[in-house]
Amino acid sequence: MKSFEGKVVVVTGAAQGIGYAIAEKFVQERASKLAILDWNEEAIKAAGEKLQDISADTDVLALRCDISSEEMVNAVFAEIAEKLGTVDVLVNNAGITRDIMFHKMTSKQWDDVLKVNLYGTFNCCKAVMQGMRDQSYGRIVNLSSVVAYGNAGQANYAATKGAIISLTKTLAKEGGRKGITVNAVAPHCIDTPMMHSVPADFKQNLISNHVMQRMGKPEEVAALVVFLANEEASYVSGTCIDCTGGDVT
Protein backbone atom coordinates (compact mmCIF):
# COMPACT_ATOMS: atom_id res chain seq x y z
CA MET A 1 0.00 0.00 0.00
CA LYS A 2 1.28 3.43 -0.90
CA SER A 3 1.98 5.80 1.96
CA PHE A 4 0.17 9.07 2.61
CA GLU A 5 3.23 11.29 2.32
CA GLY A 6 2.20 14.75 1.20
CA LYS A 7 -1.44 14.18 2.13
CA VAL A 8 -3.63 16.15 4.54
CA VAL A 9 -5.93 13.81 6.47
CA VAL A 10 -8.85 14.60 8.79
CA VAL A 11 -10.45 12.06 11.14
CA THR A 12 -13.49 12.93 13.25
CA GLY A 13 -14.35 11.29 16.57
CA ALA A 14 -10.69 10.40 16.94
CA ALA A 15 -10.18 10.63 20.70
CA GLN A 16 -10.73 6.92 21.28
CA GLY A 17 -11.96 3.64 19.83
CA ILE A 18 -12.21 3.19 16.07
CA GLY A 19 -11.49 6.85 15.37
CA TYR A 20 -8.21 6.80 17.29
CA ALA A 21 -7.20 3.52 15.64
CA ILE A 22 -7.84 5.06 12.22
CA ALA A 23 -5.76 8.13 13.06
CA GLU A 24 -2.96 5.93 14.39
CA LYS A 25 -2.99 3.87 11.18
CA PHE A 26 -2.62 7.03 9.08
CA VAL A 27 0.40 8.02 11.20
CA GLN A 28 1.88 4.57 10.64
CA GLU A 29 1.31 5.00 6.91
CA ARG A 30 3.25 8.26 7.02
CA ALA A 31 0.52 10.82 6.48
CA SER A 32 2.31 14.17 6.31
CA LYS A 33 -0.40 16.16 8.06
CA LEU A 34 -3.20 14.86 10.27
CA ALA A 35 -6.06 16.74 11.93
CA ILE A 36 -8.05 14.85 14.54
CA LEU A 37 -11.37 16.15 15.83
CA ASP A 38 -13.58 15.32 18.81
CA TRP A 39 -16.11 17.13 20.99
CA ASN A 40 -14.09 16.34 24.15
CA GLU A 41 -11.22 18.84 24.18
CA GLU A 42 -9.19 17.16 26.91
CA ALA A 43 -9.45 13.73 25.30
CA ILE A 44 -8.59 14.91 21.79
CA LYS A 45 -5.55 16.85 23.02
CA ALA A 46 -4.29 13.73 24.82
CA ALA A 47 -4.87 11.66 21.69
CA GLY A 48 -2.95 14.21 19.64
CA GLU A 49 0.03 14.01 21.97
CA LYS A 50 0.05 10.21 21.77
CA LEU A 51 -0.07 10.28 17.99
CA GLN A 52 2.66 12.89 17.75
CA ASP A 53 4.87 10.71 19.97
CA ILE A 54 4.47 7.83 17.51
CA SER A 55 6.03 9.76 14.66
CA ALA A 56 7.66 13.16 14.40
CA ASP A 57 7.21 12.93 10.62
CA THR A 58 3.47 13.59 10.87
CA ASP A 59 2.28 17.06 11.80
CA VAL A 60 -0.66 16.35 14.14
CA LEU A 61 -3.30 19.00 14.82
CA ALA A 62 -5.84 18.11 17.55
CA LEU A 63 -8.97 20.25 17.66
CA ARG A 64 -12.20 20.30 19.61
CA CYS A 65 -15.19 20.24 17.28
CA ASP A 66 -18.89 19.65 17.74
CA ILE A 67 -19.63 18.37 14.25
CA SER A 68 -23.37 18.93 14.72
CA SER A 69 -22.66 22.68 14.57
CA GLU A 70 -22.18 23.88 11.00
CA GLU A 71 -20.65 27.12 12.29
CA MET A 72 -18.05 25.30 14.40
CA VAL A 73 -17.25 22.84 11.60
CA ASN A 74 -16.67 25.67 9.16
CA ALA A 75 -14.40 27.47 11.64
CA VAL A 76 -12.40 24.32 12.45
CA PHE A 77 -11.92 23.36 8.80
CA ALA A 78 -10.85 26.92 8.01
CA GLU A 79 -8.18 26.52 10.70
CA ILE A 80 -7.13 23.18 9.21
CA ALA A 81 -6.82 24.75 5.77
CA GLU A 82 -4.74 27.62 7.19
CA LYS A 83 -2.38 25.42 9.21
CA LEU A 84 -2.19 22.24 7.13
CA GLY A 85 -3.55 22.97 3.67
CA THR A 86 -6.35 21.58 1.52
CA VAL A 87 -7.84 18.36 2.87
CA ASP A 88 -7.05 15.29 0.75
CA VAL A 89 -8.67 12.64 2.95
CA LEU A 90 -11.70 12.92 5.24
CA VAL A 91 -12.87 10.12 7.52
CA ASN A 92 -16.27 10.74 9.09
CA ASN A 93 -16.16 8.51 12.15
CA ALA A 94 -17.82 10.59 14.90
CA GLY A 95 -21.17 9.32 16.10
CA ILE A 96 -23.39 8.84 19.14
CA THR A 97 -26.17 6.52 20.28
CA ARG A 98 -29.31 7.19 22.26
CA ASP A 99 -30.75 3.68 22.30
CA ILE A 100 -34.36 3.08 23.33
CA MET A 101 -37.37 1.29 21.87
CA PHE A 102 -39.11 3.47 19.30
CA HIS A 103 -42.42 3.74 21.15
CA LYS A 104 -40.53 5.27 24.09
CA MET A 105 -38.19 7.45 22.02
CA THR A 106 -38.43 11.21 22.51
CA SER A 107 -38.02 13.80 19.80
CA LYS A 108 -34.83 14.93 21.52
CA GLN A 109 -33.33 11.44 21.43
CA TRP A 110 -34.16 11.25 17.74
CA ASP A 111 -32.80 14.72 17.00
CA ASP A 112 -29.61 14.32 19.04
CA VAL A 113 -28.51 11.29 17.03
CA LEU A 114 -29.45 12.81 13.67
CA LYS A 115 -27.63 16.04 14.47
CA VAL A 116 -24.32 14.31 15.20
CA ASN A 117 -24.38 11.25 12.96
CA LEU A 118 -26.10 12.58 9.85
CA TYR A 119 -25.89 16.38 9.96
CA GLY A 120 -22.35 16.08 11.30
CA THR A 121 -21.34 13.95 8.32
CA PHE A 122 -23.04 16.44 6.01
CA ASN A 123 -21.26 19.39 7.64
CA CYS A 124 -17.81 17.82 7.32
CA CYS A 125 -18.32 16.60 3.75
CA LYS A 126 -19.59 20.05 2.79
CA ALA A 127 -16.54 21.68 4.38
CA VAL A 128 -14.07 19.73 2.20
CA MET A 129 -15.94 19.05 -1.03
CA GLN A 130 -15.19 22.28 -2.87
CA GLY A 131 -11.48 22.08 -2.07
CA MET A 132 -11.36 18.48 -3.30
CA ARG A 133 -13.17 19.46 -6.50
CA ASP A 134 -10.80 22.36 -7.06
CA GLN A 135 -7.75 20.11 -6.80
CA SER A 136 -9.44 17.21 -8.66
CA TYR A 137 -8.60 14.79 -5.88
CA GLY A 138 -10.19 13.55 -2.69
CA ARG A 139 -10.94 10.54 -0.55
CA ILE A 140 -13.94 10.42 1.78
CA VAL A 141 -14.69 7.41 3.98
CA ASN A 142 -17.86 7.46 6.05
CA LEU A 143 -18.47 5.15 9.00
CA SER A 144 -21.87 3.51 8.73
CA SER A 145 -22.93 0.35 10.61
CA VAL A 146 -24.69 -2.95 9.96
CA VAL A 147 -27.37 -1.45 12.19
CA ALA A 148 -28.33 0.44 9.02
CA TYR A 149 -30.18 -2.75 8.08
CA GLY A 150 -32.30 -2.47 11.24
CA ASN A 151 -31.95 -3.23 14.94
CA ALA A 152 -34.48 -3.11 17.76
CA GLY A 153 -33.97 -0.19 20.10
CA GLN A 154 -31.87 1.79 17.62
CA ALA A 155 -34.33 3.36 15.20
CA ASN A 156 -32.58 6.75 15.39
CA TYR A 157 -29.08 5.28 14.98
CA ALA A 158 -30.19 2.93 12.18
CA ALA A 159 -31.85 5.79 10.29
CA THR A 160 -28.64 7.82 10.33
CA LYS A 161 -26.42 4.93 9.31
CA GLY A 162 -28.72 4.00 6.44
CA ALA A 163 -28.79 7.61 5.30
CA ILE A 164 -24.98 7.73 5.40
CA ILE A 165 -24.85 4.85 2.92
CA SER A 166 -27.22 6.72 0.58
CA LEU A 167 -25.21 9.92 0.97
CA THR A 168 -22.00 8.00 0.25
CA LYS A 169 -23.34 6.58 -3.01
CA THR A 170 -24.68 9.96 -4.13
CA LEU A 171 -21.46 11.86 -3.40
CA ALA A 172 -19.49 9.18 -5.25
CA LYS A 173 -21.58 9.85 -8.35
CA GLU A 174 -21.13 13.61 -8.01
CA GLY A 175 -17.40 13.49 -7.30
CA GLY A 176 -16.20 10.79 -9.66
CA ARG A 177 -15.30 13.06 -12.57
CA LYS A 178 -13.32 15.24 -10.18
CA GLY A 179 -11.12 12.43 -8.91
CA ILE A 180 -13.03 12.07 -5.63
CA THR A 181 -13.90 8.65 -4.26
CA VAL A 182 -16.48 8.24 -1.51
CA ASN A 183 -16.99 4.97 0.34
CA ALA A 184 -18.50 3.70 3.57
CA VAL A 185 -17.55 1.03 6.08
CA ALA A 186 -20.17 -0.76 8.19
CA PRO A 187 -18.65 -2.35 11.31
CA HIS A 188 -20.37 -4.67 13.76
CA CYS A 189 -19.41 -6.07 17.16
CA ILE A 190 -16.18 -4.07 17.57
CA ASP A 191 -14.37 -3.86 20.92
CA THR A 192 -14.76 -0.13 21.61
CA PRO A 193 -15.64 2.04 24.63
CA MET A 194 -19.19 2.23 23.23
CA MET A 195 -19.42 -1.57 23.42
CA HIS A 196 -18.04 -1.55 26.96
CA SER A 197 -21.15 0.27 28.11
CA VAL A 198 -23.53 -2.57 27.21
CA PRO A 199 -24.51 -5.17 29.83
CA ALA A 200 -21.95 -7.96 30.28
CA ASP A 201 -24.46 -10.76 29.58
CA PHE A 202 -25.55 -9.08 26.34
CA LYS A 203 -21.94 -8.74 25.21
CA GLN A 204 -21.12 -12.34 26.09
CA ASN A 205 -24.17 -13.55 24.19
CA LEU A 206 -23.09 -11.49 21.19
CA ILE A 207 -19.63 -13.09 21.23
CA SER A 208 -20.97 -16.61 21.81
CA ASN A 209 -23.24 -16.35 18.76
CA HIS A 210 -20.64 -14.74 16.53
CA VAL A 211 -19.16 -16.91 13.79
CA MET A 212 -15.62 -15.97 14.91
CA GLN A 213 -16.43 -16.19 18.62
CA ARG A 214 -14.88 -12.79 19.27
CA MET A 215 -15.36 -9.09 18.81
CA GLY A 216 -13.50 -7.23 16.10
CA LYS A 217 -10.62 -4.92 16.92
CA PRO A 218 -10.63 -1.19 16.12
CA GLU A 219 -7.36 -1.78 14.25
CA GLU A 220 -9.16 -4.17 11.88
CA VAL A 221 -11.69 -1.50 10.96
CA ALA A 222 -8.88 1.05 10.62
CA ALA A 223 -7.02 -1.11 8.11
CA LEU A 224 -10.07 -1.20 5.84
CA VAL A 225 -10.73 2.53 6.16
CA VAL A 226 -7.13 3.42 5.35
CA PHE A 227 -7.12 1.09 2.34
CA LEU A 228 -10.18 2.87 0.94
CA ALA A 229 -8.39 6.20 1.41
CA ASN A 230 -5.30 4.95 -0.41
CA GLU A 231 -4.24 5.57 -4.01
CA GLU A 232 -4.49 1.85 -4.68
CA ALA A 233 -8.25 1.94 -4.08
CA SER A 234 -8.75 4.60 -6.76
CA TYR A 235 -11.41 2.57 -8.63
CA VAL A 236 -13.40 1.70 -5.51
CA SER A 237 -16.14 4.26 -4.97
CA GLY A 238 -19.78 4.42 -4.00
CA THR A 239 -19.68 1.22 -2.00
CA CYS A 240 -20.31 0.21 1.59
CA ILE A 241 -18.15 -2.63 2.89
CA ASP A 242 -19.30 -4.60 5.93
CA CYS A 243 -16.61 -5.22 8.55
CA THR A 244 -18.34 -7.87 10.65
CA GLY A 245 -16.20 -10.99 10.81
CA GLY A 246 -18.84 -12.72 8.71
CA ASP A 247 -21.67 -11.96 11.13
CA VAL A 248 -24.39 -9.84 9.53
CA THR A 249 -27.26 -10.50 11.93
BALOBA-1460 file (C-alpha; in Angstrom, 3 decimals):
// residues 249
<rec num="1" residu="m" x="0.000" y="0.000" z="0.000"/>
<rec num="2" residu="k" x="1.279" y="3.432" z="-0.896"/>
<rec num="3" residu="s" x="1.981" y="5.804" z="1.958"/>
<rec num="4" residu="f" x="0.170" y="9.069" z="2.606"/>
<rec num="5" residu="e" x="3.225" y="11.285" z="2.316"/>
<rec num="6" residu="g" x="2.203" y="14.750" z="1.195"/>
<rec num="7" residu="k" x="-1.445" y="14.185" z="2.129"/>
<rec num="8" residu="v" x="-3.627" y="16.149" z="4.543"/>
<rec num="9" residu="v" x="-5.927" y="13.808" z="6.469"/>
<rec num="10" residu="v" x="-8.846" y="14.602" z="8.795"/>
<rec num="11" residu="v" x="-10.446" y="12.056" z="11.141"/>
<rec num="12" residu="t" x="-13.488" y="12.927" z="13.253"/>
<rec num="13" residu="g" x="-14.351" y="11.293" z="16.570"/>
<rec num="14" residu="a" x="-10.687" y="10.404" z="16.942"/>
<rec num="15" residu="a" x="-10.182" y="10.633" z="20.703"/>
<rec num="16" residu="q" x="-10.731" y="6.918" z="21.276"/>
<rec num="17" residu="g" x="-11.956" y="3.640" z="19.826"/>
<rec num="18" residu="i" x="-12.214" y="3.191" z="16.073"/>
<rec num="19" residu="g" x="-11.486" y="6.852" z="15.372"/>
<rec num="20" residu="y" x="-8.209" y="6.803" z="17.293"/>
<rec num="21" residu="a" x="-7.204" y="3.515" z="15.637"/>
<rec num="22" residu="i" x="-7.845" y="5.062" z="12.217"/>
<rec num="23" residu="a" x="-5.764" y="8.125" z="13.060"/>
<rec num="24" residu="e" x="-2.957" y="5.929" z="14.386"/>
<rec num="25" residu="k" x="-2.987" y="3.872" z="11.178"/>
<rec num="26" residu="f" x="-2.616" y="7.028" z="9.082"/>
<rec num="27" residu="v" x="0.400" y="8.019" z="11.195"/>
<rec num="28" residu="q" x="1.878" y="4.566" z="10.644"/>
<rec num="29" residu="e" x="1.305" y="5.002" z="6.909"/>
<rec num="30" residu="r" x="3.255" y="8.264" z="7.023"/>
<rec num="31" residu="a" x="0.518" y="10.820" z="6.483"/>
<rec num="32" residu="s" x="2.305" y="14.168" z="6.306"/>
<rec num="33" residu="k" x="-0.400" y="16.165" z="8.065"/>
<rec num="34" residu="l" x="-3.196" y="14.863" z="10.269"/>
<rec num="35" residu="a" x="-6.059" y="16.738" z="11.928"/>
<rec num="36" residu="i" x="-8.053" y="14.849" z="14.543"/>
<rec num="37" residu="l" x="-11.373" y="16.148" z="15.831"/>
<rec num="38" residu="d" x="-13.578" y="15.315" z="18.812"/>
<rec num="39" residu="w" x="-16.109" y="17.133" z="20.987"/>
<rec num="40" residu="n" x="-14.088" y="16.337" z="24.148"/>
<rec num="41" residu="e" x="-11.223" y="18.845" z="24.179"/>
<rec num="42" residu="e" x="-9.186" y="17.163" z="26.907"/>
<rec num="43" residu="a" x="-9.452" y="13.732" z="25.299"/>
<rec num="44" residu="i" x="-8.586" y="14.909" z="21.787"/>
<rec num="45" residu="k" x="-5.555" y="16.850" z="23.017"/>
<rec num="46" residu="a" x="-4.295" y="13.730" z="24.819"/>
<rec num="47" residu="a" x="-4.871" y="11.655" z="21.686"/>
<rec num="48" residu="g" x="-2.949" y="14.209" z="19.640"/>
<rec num="49" residu="e" x="0.028" y="14.013" z="21.970"/>
<rec num="50" residu="k" x="0.051" y="10.207" z="21.769"/>
<rec num="51" residu="l" x="-0.072" y="10.278" z="17.988"/>
<rec num="52" residu="q" x="2.663" y="12.894" z="17.755"/>
<rec num="53" residu="d" x="4.871" y="10.707" z="19.967"/>
<rec num="54" residu="i" x="4.472" y="7.827" z="17.513"/>
<rec num="55" residu="s" x="6.034" y="9.759" z="14.657"/>
<rec num="56" residu="a" x="7.660" y="13.156" z="14.402"/>
<rec num="57" residu="d" x="7.211" y="12.932" z="10.619"/>
<rec num="58" residu="t" x="3.468" y="13.588" z="10.874"/>
<rec num="59" residu="d" x="2.276" y="17.064" z="11.796"/>
<rec num="60" residu="v" x="-0.664" y="16.350" z="14.140"/>
<rec num="61" residu="l" x="-3.303" y="19.001" z="14.820"/>
<rec num="62" residu="a" x="-5.836" y="18.113" z="17.545"/>
<rec num="63" residu="l" x="-8.968" y="20.247" z="17.663"/>
<rec num="64" residu="r" x="-12.203" y="20.299" z="19.614"/>
<rec num="65" residu="c" x="-15.191" y="20.245" z="17.275"/>
<rec num="66" residu="d" x="-18.891" y="19.646" z="17.738"/>
<rec num="67" residu="i" x="-19.634" y="18.367" z="14.246"/>
<rec num="68" residu="s" x="-23.372" y="18.929" z="14.717"/>
<rec num="69" residu="s" x="-22.657" y="22.680" z="14.569"/>
<rec num="70" residu="e" x="-22.184" y="23.884" z="10.995"/>
<rec num="71" residu="e" x="-20.654" y="27.117" z="12.290"/>
<rec num="72" residu="m" x="-18.052" y="25.302" z="14.395"/>
<rec num="73" residu="v" x="-17.248" y="22.836" z="11.605"/>
<rec num="74" residu="n" x="-16.666" y="25.667" z="9.159"/>
<rec num="75" residu="a" x="-14.397" y="27.469" z="11.641"/>
<rec num="76" residu="v" x="-12.400" y="24.320" z="12.451"/>
<rec num="77" residu="f" x="-11.923" y="23.357" z="8.800"/>
<rec num="78" residu="a" x="-10.848" y="26.916" z="8.010"/>
<rec num="79" residu="e" x="-8.183" y="26.520" z="10.702"/>
<rec num="80" residu="i" x="-7.127" y="23.179" z="9.214"/>
<rec num="81" residu="a" x="-6.818" y="24.750" z="5.768"/>
<rec num="82" residu="e" x="-4.743" y="27.619" z="7.185"/>
<rec num="83" residu="k" x="-2.375" y="25.422" z="9.211"/>
<rec num="84" residu="l" x="-2.185" y="22.239" z="7.132"/>
<rec num="85" residu="g" x="-3.546" y="22.973" z="3.668"/>
<rec num="86" residu="t" x="-6.352" y="21.583" z="1.516"/>
<rec num="87" residu="v" x="-7.842" y="18.362" z="2.867"/>
<rec num="88" residu="d" x="-7.054" y="15.286" z="0.753"/>
<rec num="89" residu="v" x="-8.672" y="12.637" z="2.953"/>
<rec num="90" residu="l" x="-11.704" y="12.923" z="5.236"/>
<rec num="91" residu="v" x="-12.872" y="10.120" z="7.515"/>
<rec num="92" residu="n" x="-16.271" y="10.742" z="9.092"/>
<rec num="93" residu="n" x="-16.164" y="8.511" z="12.154"/>
<rec num="94" residu="a" x="-17.824" y="10.585" z="14.898"/>
<rec num="95" residu="g" x="-21.174" y="9.323" z="16.096"/>
<rec num="96" residu="i" x="-23.387" y="8.843" z="19.142"/>
<rec num="97" residu="t" x="-26.167" y="6.521" z="20.281"/>
<rec num="98" residu="r" x="-29.314" y="7.189" z="22.261"/>
<rec num="99" residu="d" x="-30.747" y="3.681" z="22.300"/>
<rec num="100" residu="i" x="-34.363" y="3.081" z="23.328"/>
<rec num="101" residu="m" x="-37.373" y="1.287" z="21.867"/>
<rec num="102" residu="f" x="-39.108" y="3.468" z="19.301"/>
<rec num="103" residu="h" x="-42.421" y="3.745" z="21.152"/>
<rec num="104" residu="k" x="-40.526" y="5.265" z="24.086"/>
<rec num="105" residu="m" x="-38.185" y="7.454" z="22.017"/>
<rec num="106" residu="t" x="-38.425" y="11.212" z="22.509"/>
<rec num="107" residu="s" x="-38.020" y="13.800" z="19.804"/>
<rec num="108" residu="k" x="-34.830" y="14.935" z="21.522"/>
<rec num="109" residu="q" x="-33.325" y="11.444" z="21.430"/>
<rec num="110" residu="w" x="-34.159" y="11.245" z="17.742"/>
<rec num="111" residu="d" x="-32.799" y="14.717" z="17.000"/>
<rec num="112" residu="d" x="-29.607" y="14.318" z="19.042"/>
<rec num="113" residu="v" x="-28.514" y="11.288" z="17.034"/>
<rec num="114" residu="l" x="-29.454" y="12.807" z="13.671"/>
<rec num="115" residu="k" x="-27.628" y="16.042" z="14.470"/>
<rec num="116" residu="v" x="-24.323" y="14.306" z="15.198"/>
<rec num="117" residu="n" x="-24.378" y="11.249" z="12.962"/>
<rec num="118" residu="l" x="-26.105" y="12.583" z="9.848"/>
<rec num="119" residu="y" x="-25.895" y="16.375" z="9.964"/>
<rec num="120" residu="g" x="-22.353" y="16.076" z="11.305"/>
<rec num="121" residu="t" x="-21.341" y="13.954" z="8.322"/>
<rec num="122" residu="f" x="-23.042" y="16.439" z="6.011"/>
<rec num="123" residu="n" x="-21.263" y="19.392" z="7.636"/>
<rec num="124" residu="c" x="-17.815" y="17.824" z="7.319"/>
<rec num="125" residu="c" x="-18.323" y="16.604" z="3.746"/>
<rec num="126" residu="k" x="-19.591" y="20.050" z="2.786"/>
<rec num="127" residu="a" x="-16.536" y="21.676" z="4.377"/>
<rec num="128" residu="v" x="-14.070" y="19.726" z="2.198"/>
<rec num="129" residu="m" x="-15.945" y="19.053" z="-1.026"/>
<rec num="130" residu="q" x="-15.193" y="22.281" z="-2.869"/>
<rec num="131" residu="g" x="-11.482" y="22.077" z="-2.070"/>
<rec num="132" residu="m" x="-11.361" y="18.482" z="-3.305"/>
<rec num="133" residu="r" x="-13.173" y="19.464" z="-6.499"/>
<rec num="134" residu="d" x="-10.801" y="22.365" z="-7.061"/>
<rec num="135" residu="q" x="-7.747" y="20.105" z="-6.801"/>
<rec num="136" residu="s" x="-9.441" y="17.212" z="-8.659"/>
<rec num="137" residu="y" x="-8.599" y="14.790" z="-5.875"/>
<rec num="138" residu="g" x="-10.194" y="13.549" z="-2.694"/>
<rec num="139" residu="r" x="-10.939" y="10.540" z="-0.549"/>
<rec num="140" residu="i" x="-13.938" y="10.418" z="1.780"/>
<rec num="141" residu="v" x="-14.686" y="7.411" z="3.975"/>
<rec num="142" residu="n" x="-17.864" y="7.459" z="6.053"/>
<rec num="143" residu="l" x="-18.468" y="5.150" z="9.005"/>
<rec num="144" residu="s" x="-21.870" y="3.507" z="8.728"/>
<rec num="145" residu="s" x="-22.929" y="0.354" z="10.610"/>
<rec num="146" residu="v" x="-24.685" y="-2.946" z="9.961"/>
<rec num="147" residu="v" x="-27.372" y="-1.451" z="12.192"/>
<rec num="148" residu="a" x="-28.333" y="0.441" z="9.017"/>
<rec num="149" residu="y" x="-30.180" y="-2.748" z="8.083"/>
<rec num="150" residu="g" x="-32.296" y="-2.466" z="11.244"/>
<rec num="151" residu="n" x="-31.950" y="-3.232" z="14.939"/>
<rec num="152" residu="a" x="-34.484" y="-3.109" z="17.755"/>
<rec num="153" residu="g" x="-33.969" y="-0.185" z="20.097"/>
<rec num="154" residu="q" x="-31.873" y="1.787" z="17.620"/>
<rec num="155" residu="a" x="-34.327" y="3.361" z="15.196"/>
<rec num="156" residu="n" x="-32.584" y="6.748" z="15.391"/>
<rec num="157" residu="y" x="-29.081" y="5.279" z="14.978"/>
<rec num="158" residu="a" x="-30.195" y="2.933" z="12.183"/>
<rec num="159" residu="a" x="-31.853" y="5.786" z="10.294"/>
<rec num="160" residu="t" x="-28.645" y="7.824" z="10.330"/>
<rec num="161" residu="k" x="-26.419" y="4.930" z="9.313"/>
<rec num="162" residu="g" x="-28.717" y="4.001" z="6.440"/>
<rec num="163" residu="a" x="-28.791" y="7.613" z="5.300"/>
<rec num="164" residu="i" x="-24.983" y="7.730" z="5.405"/>
<rec num="165" residu="i" x="-24.849" y="4.853" z="2.919"/>
<rec num="166" residu="s" x="-27.220" y="6.716" z="0.581"/>
<rec num="167" residu="l" x="-25.208" y="9.917" z="0.969"/>
<rec num="168" residu="t" x="-22.002" y="7.999" z="0.248"/>
<rec num="169" residu="k" x="-23.345" y="6.578" z="-3.013"/>
<rec num="170" residu="t" x="-24.678" y="9.961" z="-4.128"/>
<rec num="171" residu="l" x="-21.458" y="11.864" z="-3.405"/>
<rec num="172" residu="a" x="-19.494" y="9.175" z="-5.251"/>
<rec num="173" residu="k" x="-21.577" y="9.847" z="-8.352"/>
<rec num="174" residu="e" x="-21.134" y="13.607" z="-8.005"/>
<rec num="175" residu="g" x="-17.399" y="13.486" z="-7.296"/>
<rec num="176" residu="g" x="-16.197" y="10.787" z="-9.663"/>
<rec num="177" residu="r" x="-15.300" y="13.063" z="-12.571"/>
<rec num="178" residu="k" x="-13.321" y="15.241" z="-10.179"/>
<rec num="179" residu="g" x="-11.117" y="12.432" z="-8.909"/>
<rec num="180" residu="i" x="-13.030" y="12.070" z="-5.634"/>
<rec num="181" residu="t" x="-13.903" y="8.648" z="-4.257"/>
<rec num="182" residu="v" x="-16.480" y="8.243" z="-1.515"/>
<rec num="183" residu="n" x="-16.993" y="4.970" z="0.343"/>
<rec num="184" residu="a" x="-18.504" y="3.703" z="3.567"/>
<rec num="185" residu="v" x="-17.551" y="1.029" z="6.081"/>
<rec num="186" residu="a" x="-20.168" y="-0.761" z="8.190"/>
<rec num="187" residu="p" x="-18.649" y="-2.348" z="11.310"/>
<rec num="188" residu="h" x="-20.366" y="-4.672" z="13.759"/>
<rec num="189" residu="c" x="-19.405" y="-6.074" z="17.162"/>
<rec num="190" residu="i" x="-16.182" y="-4.072" z="17.569"/>
<rec num="191" residu="d" x="-14.372" y="-3.858" z="20.919"/>
<rec num="192" residu="t" x="-14.757" y="-0.132" z="21.609"/>
<rec num="193" residu="p" x="-15.641" y="2.037" z="24.630"/>
<rec num="194" residu="m" x="-19.186" y="2.227" z="23.235"/>
<rec num="195" residu="m" x="-19.420" y="-1.571" z="23.415"/>
<rec num="196" residu="h" x="-18.038" y="-1.551" z="26.961"/>
<rec num="197" residu="s" x="-21.154" y="0.274" z="28.114"/>
<rec num="198" residu="v" x="-23.527" y="-2.569" z="27.213"/>
<rec num="199" residu="p" x="-24.511" y="-5.169" z="29.831"/>
<rec num="200" residu="a" x="-21.947" y="-7.957" z="30.276"/>
<rec num="201" residu="d" x="-24.459" y="-10.756" z="29.584"/>
<rec num="202" residu="f" x="-25.545" y="-9.085" z="26.340"/>
<rec num="203" residu="k" x="-21.941" y="-8.736" z="25.212"/>
<rec num="204" residu="q" x="-21.118" y="-12.340" z="26.090"/>
<rec num="205" residu="n" x="-24.175" y="-13.553" z="24.187"/>
<rec num="206" residu="l" x="-23.088" y="-11.491" z="21.187"/>
<rec num="207" residu="i" x="-19.633" y="-13.094" z="21.233"/>
<rec num="208" residu="s" x="-20.969" y="-16.611" z="21.807"/>
<rec num="209" residu="n" x="-23.239" y="-16.353" z="18.760"/>
<rec num="210" residu="h" x="-20.644" y="-14.737" z="16.526"/>
<rec num="211" residu="v" x="-19.157" y="-16.915" z="13.788"/>
<rec num="212" residu="m" x="-15.619" y="-15.971" z="14.909"/>
<rec num="213" residu="q" x="-16.434" y="-16.186" z="18.621"/>
<rec num="214" residu="r" x="-14.879" y="-12.793" z="19.266"/>
<rec num="215" residu="m" x="-15.356" y="-9.088" z="18.807"/>
<rec num="216" residu="g" x="-13.503" y="-7.227" z="16.103"/>
<rec num="217" residu="k" x="-10.621" y="-4.920" z="16.916"/>
<rec num="218" residu="p" x="-10.629" y="-1.194" z="16.117"/>
<rec num="219" residu="e" x="-7.359" y="-1.781" z="14.246"/>
<rec num="220" residu="e" x="-9.157" y="-4.169" z="11.880"/>
<rec num="221" residu="v" x="-11.689" y="-1.500" z="10.957"/>
<rec num="222" residu="a" x="-8.884" y="1.055" z="10.625"/>
<rec num="223" residu="a" x="-7.020" y="-1.106" z="8.115"/>
<rec num="224" residu="l" x="-10.072" y="-1.202" z="5.840"/>
<rec num="225" residu="v" x="-10.725" y="2.532" z="6.163"/>
<rec num="226" residu="v" x="-7.126" y="3.423" z="5.354"/>
<rec num="227" residu="f" x="-7.121" y="1.087" z="2.343"/>
<rec num="228" residu="l" x="-10.181" y="2.870" z="0.936"/>
<rec num="229" residu="a" x="-8.393" y="6.205" z="1.406"/>
<rec num="230" residu="n" x="-5.303" y="4.953" z="-0.410"/>
<rec num="231" residu="e" x="-4.237" y="5.570" z="-4.006"/>
<rec num="232" residu="e" x="-4.490" y="1.849" z="-4.675"/>
<rec num="233" residu="a" x="-8.254" y="1.938" z="-4.079"/>
<rec num="234" residu="s" x="-8.748" y="4.598" z="-6.760"/>
<rec num="235" residu="y" x="-11.410" y="2.567" z="-8.634"/>
<rec num="236" residu="v" x="-13.397" y="1.696" z="-5.506"/>
<rec num="237" residu="s" x="-16.139" y="4.256" z="-4.969"/>
<rec num="238" residu="g" x="-19.783" y="4.417" z="-4.004"/>
<rec num="239" residu="t" x="-19.685" y="1.223" z="-2.004"/>
<rec num="240" residu="c" x="-20.311" y="0.214" z="1.592"/>
<rec num="241" residu="i" x="-18.155" y="-2.627" z="2.888"/>
<rec num="242" residu="d" x="-19.304" y="-4.598" z="5.928"/>
<rec num="243" residu="c" x="-16.612" y="-5.225" z="8.554"/>
<rec num="244" residu="t" x="-18.343" y="-7.867" z="10.650"/>
<rec num="245" residu="g" x="-16.201" y="-10.988" z="10.807"/>
<rec num="246" residu="g" x="-18.839" y="-12.717" z="8.710"/>
<rec num="247" residu="d" x="-21.667" y="-11.958" z="11.134"/>
<rec num="248" residu="v" x="-24.387" y="-9.838" z="9.527"/>
<rec num="249" residu="t" x="-27.262" y="-10.502" z="11.928"/>
